[in-house]
């Protein structure tokens, strides 16, 4: 008890006699540890060494390397035989002895990652790297986990020097105009917040709802600003309360919560809330965004003779529009005293970006077509049916300037809508569907109409803008792709009507009145992976051949095995669409088909095919068709564990296809892949982002 004197001759509250006894017990545990190690009994050797270190903690440094070696061997066996939870118990024991061990933190990070706890794994990898900043293995683990947690578009965006430079200049100009309090909504790594602070903002608030990105941003801010001087807020902007999270309304909101479809990251909802609750009111007089609204319409021309279209940039600027308006002496309402506005900017609110122009076009693209609908399938269960993709979102996204095989423009880029982010009324119009309309596009080439595509110009201020028009030399952005799931052929000069709906997100569809549209009575919707699989003749033919090989093997079985079966033949097909399992089932009446995906099971039922879920398997599996790869060409996560599980469920003479997988590795140099996996600080204005 605190304040109580220690007994004479005691050390750390223990008598000499008890220390001697403890030392003897520890020595016996160390002897047992040695004997167990010699016999290969890893579990007992780990237990004895752990107990010895509990009794004599001063031995921990001496035995660290030995303990780590035993621990690594034992944790591998525990994880394999007893599972994740038991292995976490062993880690708890080890970390109780060595709480600051970078080796244990690194091993724990890899274990957590294997079992899907990627975010927690990243935390331990960060701890390991703090303790061993130059260890290449730790660096590799942390980088891999970071890539797994960061959205795939984030690193290319950070490597977009055009985008970064435009935002930096626009923010600097806003600071010059007097906007000294800044809220960065969806701040991510904090890059825009750093730009604002470096430009002289008095107060900067970086708002990020994602816990991982929020924690990563804090490290980035710490390494780039000393002291950081930026307030971080781990909340969605719509949950920010004044003065609980920020002390007062700000004069500038900076955000890039936009995606390939412009509004898909809910920027309209976000800004509607910001204008009502977080931003100072807009200025009462005419501002730069109102001048932009008076800009004359622009026509974009496309060269259609190439597989990759080229698009000219607009030849106007907001500055020119402002000059044109000011030349009109009769329009007194647009005469602006810029000096007065600069002095009063701190009293009013403003948003960067200021506006966006949205354009659409029609394209023909075999690559997109093969991801969105079945091309010339000869499978009987698809007869007289339209088989197309089931989209989870209103659109897909592709970097059009890099799609395999290119694409052809079937129409010119046409202005769809203009969005003024500094107008609350315009935000409401785009949220409520007031701007819905039908847009007519004239075809400039013959071809198969495979998709409507969307691009936009995002104006950060009156001089700086970012374009997602697919020009191979300037953009790293992807484009929103609205696949046309019916087969439509168009001719030059045909007029196609696009239905445009916007209630916070842009939805586009083709009005199809062609005879082909009524050819199919039913549509069947499949996942993108199933569509791509079925459009790959080589894959389909390979698995159908495997099914035929299985049938041949079954026919060659002894009569006793063939006719003595008291249960149905169990077929498990884990491919994106079970062509092999269906081929077998059609030949073997006494069989049952199992698939892994419930949506696929329901789709098969729509086609009149009975299937069961593999998670409901109770019988031994006779024939297994595995799909070991992802659509990106990598081995599926957890593949080995899945194979082990199925092996335990296989019948004695069960068959597995494919029987082997050859992995082919190649070392390549690719600027594109480099931009997707690491950030080049030269492209972020020397801001260090790791």
Beta strands, then each sheet from edge to edge (+ up, - down):
strand 1: 181-185
strand 2: 203-207
strand 3: 231-233
strand 4: 252-255
strand 5: 350-352
strand 6: 355-364
strand 7: 385-389
strand 8: 396-398
strand 9: 408-409
strand 10: 414-420
strand 11: 437-442
strand 12: 447-448
strand 13: 451-459
strand 14: 465-467
strand 15: 479-483
strand 16: 489-490
strand 17: 495-502
strand 18: 506-510
strand 19: 522-526
strand 20: 569-573
strand 21: 591-595
strand 22: 612-613
strand 23: 621-625
strand 24: 650-657
sheet 1: 3+ 2+ 1+ 4+ 5+
sheet 2: 8+ 15- 13+ 6- 9+
sheet 3: 8+ 15- 13+ 6- 10+
sheet 4: 7+ 19+
sheet 5: 8+ 15- 13+ 14-
sheet 6: 11+ 17- 18+
sheet 7: 12+ 16-
sheet 8: 22+ 21+ 20+ 23+ 24+
end
